[in-house]
């Protein structure tokens, strides 16, 4: 076991985790950051709306971030965190390893914990999806809506969530079609009437595959099991998300009742004293630049919480 006690262990090295690690390193805090090298936007062609880095490839943004953290003395280690537990009033223990006998398990102690593990999107289970994902198939209108302006867009989803998601895309295009893939969910007559006012049809057939120019990653049509097709230039899917792992559950962090994500206060602290959370796992906008801002705010408050009492007013 590594017996050094870190000021903070950051779990997750996306924009939130790395932003926090950067600020903590600049505060000269002993910080260890773990990453598992599987960011949510791994397949995206670019990060949009990130001031000064608009369009940068996700992997390049994260690589730059890791280098910047290291420049200030922060440690970023690739490892899978499997367990987090409280070991005392002001002490947490983090364990790494995947349970495989070939993998050596290690434990690390810290005074504070920052959870920045992100989310995983539930993706369509149909042939062709990975051929276009990240370039003409997307999950986030805030990130990629501008790129589909005035184009023909299909939206794969179900229920009222899909209706609201699709109406939001009217910001960029009026050429919209909802695909329920045989599962309409709780779409009501009122929803249908609203969609009709904007000439947005609802197609209920089951999707068989996506087709297009795989080399250029350009989707061209959706093919259904009944042999019908829908020509389109882009597709968004809205099938839900799940949190990456259950570290928050191990620590006993409360979840927001409405969205099921980790509840935090204005200082990014969870319901568990000494445990903070930032990024997509909190109930705010799921943008890279927002995640980075939350990570920075968490770091500021973690640093302040670690200051000796006689240094505070």
N, C-alpha and C positions, 0 to 999 in steps of 0.2 A: 504494500500500500504506500502511495506517495503521502508522506506525513506532513508536507507543507500545507498550511491552511490558506486558501485563497480568499481574497476579499469577496470575489464574486465568480461564480461559474455560470457562463452563458451557454445554454443548450439550444443550438440552432444557429446557423451562420448564413442566413439570408440577409436581406437589407436591414431587418430589425436587429438581429443578433450582432451583425458586424458593425452597425452604427453604434450600438451600445458598447461593444468591445472597444471601438475606436475612442470613444469619449472616456471610458474607464481607464484605458491605457494612458490617455493624455492627463488624466487625473492622478496618474502614477499609482493606480490601484493594481494589486496582484490579481490578474484576471486570466481565466482559462476558458476558451471557447471551443465547443465541440461542434463539428459538422459531419453530416452523413452523406453529403454530396448528392442530394436528390431534390433540388429546388422545385417548387410548384410550377414555375414557368420555364422548366428545362427545355421544352420544345418551342417556346415562343421565338419568333424571328427578331424581336426587339422589345425593350422596355420603353414604353411611351409615357410622356408627361413627367419624366424625372428631370428636373431643371438642370441644364448643363450636360445631360447625358441622354437626351431624347433619342430613342432608336438604338441605343447600345444593346448588344447581345447580352442576355442574362449572365452567361458564364463569364464574360469579360468583366461585367460590373462586379461580380462576386470575387473574381480573381484580384481585381484592383483593390477591393475592400480588404481582402485578406493581407495583401501586401502592405496596405496602409496601417492596419492593426499591428503587423509585425514590426513596422518601422518604429513604432513607439514602445516596443517591448512586450506587446500582448502576445499570448500564445494561442494559436489556432490549430487544433488537432482533429484529424479525421478519425472518428470512432463512433460507435453506436451506443448511446446511453440507454441502459436497460432498467435502471432503478434509481430513484431519488427518495431519500428519507431524511427526516429530522433526527439529529443525534443529540440535540441539546437545545437550550434556549436560544443560543446564537450560533448554531452549527448544523450544517446539512452535509450529507454524504451522497456522492454521485458515483454510480458504478457503471462501467462500460464492459462491452463484450456481448456476443450474440447467443450465448448459451452453448455454442459448439465447443466440444472438447478440444478442438484444434486452436481455439481462440483463448488467449490468456485474459482473465478478467482483472480489472484494476479498479481501485476506489480512490476518490479524491474528496477532500473536505473543503467547505467554503462557508463563509459567514452569510452570504446572500446568494440567491438563485434567480436567474432570469430565464424564463421559458420563452423561446422564440422559435418553436418547432414547426409552425405553419400549418397549412391545411392540405388536404388532397382532394382534388375534384373527382367526382364520380363521372366516368367517361362512357361514351356510347360503346356498346359491344357489337360492333358491326364491321365487316371487312371494308378496308379502305380508309378507316378513320385515321390511323397513324400516318398514312400517305400525305395527309393535308393538314394535320394538327399543327398549330402554331403559325401558319401562314395564311390559310384561307378558312380554317376551322378554329374557332375561338370559344372561350368561356366568359370573357370579361368585356362588356361593352365600354366601360370607362377606359380600358386599356386600348381596345382595338376598334371601337365604333367609328372613329374618323376614317379609318382605312376602308370602310365599306360604304362610304357616302354615295348615295344614288345607285347603289348596286342591288341586285336581286339577292335577298338574304332569307335563308330558311332558319327557323328556330326549333330545335329539338328539345321538348320539355313536356311537362304535364301539369295540369291543374291551374289554379289561380296564379301560382308563381310564374308559370310560363306566360300567362297573359300579361302580367305586369312587366315582366322582362321584355317582352316583345313590344309593348307600347313604348317603353323607354327607348327602343331602337329607332322610333320615329324621329328622334333628334337628327338622325343621319340619313335615313332612307324611308320611303313609303312603300317600297317593293318588298313586302314581308309576307311570309307564310309560316304558320305554326304547324309543326309535325308532332303529333302525340304518340306516335309509335304504338298505337293500339291501346294506350292508357290515357284516357281523357282526364281522369281524376276529378277534381271538384270544379271543373269549368261549368259555370251556370249560364242560364239564358241571358242574364244581365251582362255577363262577360262577353257572350257571343254578340249581343247587340252593340256593345261598345266596339268590338273588333270590326263588326260590319260597317260602322260609321267611318272607319278608316280603310275599308276594303281589304281587310286582312283575313284571308281564308284559313280554316282549320282543316288539316288533312289528317285523317285518323288511321291510315294504312300503316302496316308494320314495315319498318325499313329493312331492306335486304342488304344493301351495300352503298357505299359512296364511290363515285367514279369521277375521273378527270385526268389531268396531266400530272402524273405522280412525280415526274422529273422536276417540274417547276412548282410542285406542291399546290397546284391550282385545282380546286374542286370545280366540277362542271355540272353535276347532276346527282340527285338522290334517286336511287332505284328502290322500289317497293316490292314486297312479296307477291303482289297481284300483277306484277309486270308493268305497272305504271311508273312513270318517271316525273321528276320535277327538276327543271333546269334552274341552276342557281350559280351565283358568283362567290358566295360565302355561306358558312353555316355557323351559328352559335348554338351551344348546348347549355342547358340549365337543369342538371339532374341532381344537384345537391353536392354537399362537401362532407368530409369527415376530418377530424383532427388527427394529426400524425402521432399516434401513440397515446398512452394514458398516464404520462408523468404527472399531469395535473391531478389526476384521480389518486395517484399514490400519495400525493401531498395533502389531499383533501380540499383542493380549491373549489370554490363555488362556481357554478355556471350561470350565465344569464338565462332567465326563464324563457325569454322570447326567441333567442337565436341559438341557444345551446353552446355558446362560446364562453371563454373564461372571463368572468366578471372582474374588472379592475376599477380602481378609483382614479382620481385626477393625477395621481403620481405613478400610475401604472402598477400599483401594488395589488395583488390578489387578496382574497379573503384570508389568506394564510400569511401571518407576519413574517417578513423577510423574503417572501417569494413574489417576484414581479413577473409580468407577462407583457409581450409586445408583438405587434405584427398581426397577421391574418387570424390568429387564434383569439383575438379580442374583438368585441362587438363594434368595430368601426369600419370605415371604408377599406377595402382590400386592394390598395394600390401600393406599389413598391415605395413610392416617395412618402406615403403615410406611414408605412411600416418603419422606414428609416427614421422618421420623426419620432415615432413612439419609442423606438430603441434609444434615441438620444435622450428623450425625456426620462425614460427609465434609468438610464445611466446617471443623469443629473441627480435624481432623487436617491438612487443607491449610494452615490458618493456622499451626499449630504447626511444620509442615515448612518454612515460609517465615521463621520467626523466626531472627535471627542466632544463631550459635553461642554468643556471649558472653551471650545472654539466656536460655540454657538451663542447667539443672542436670543 
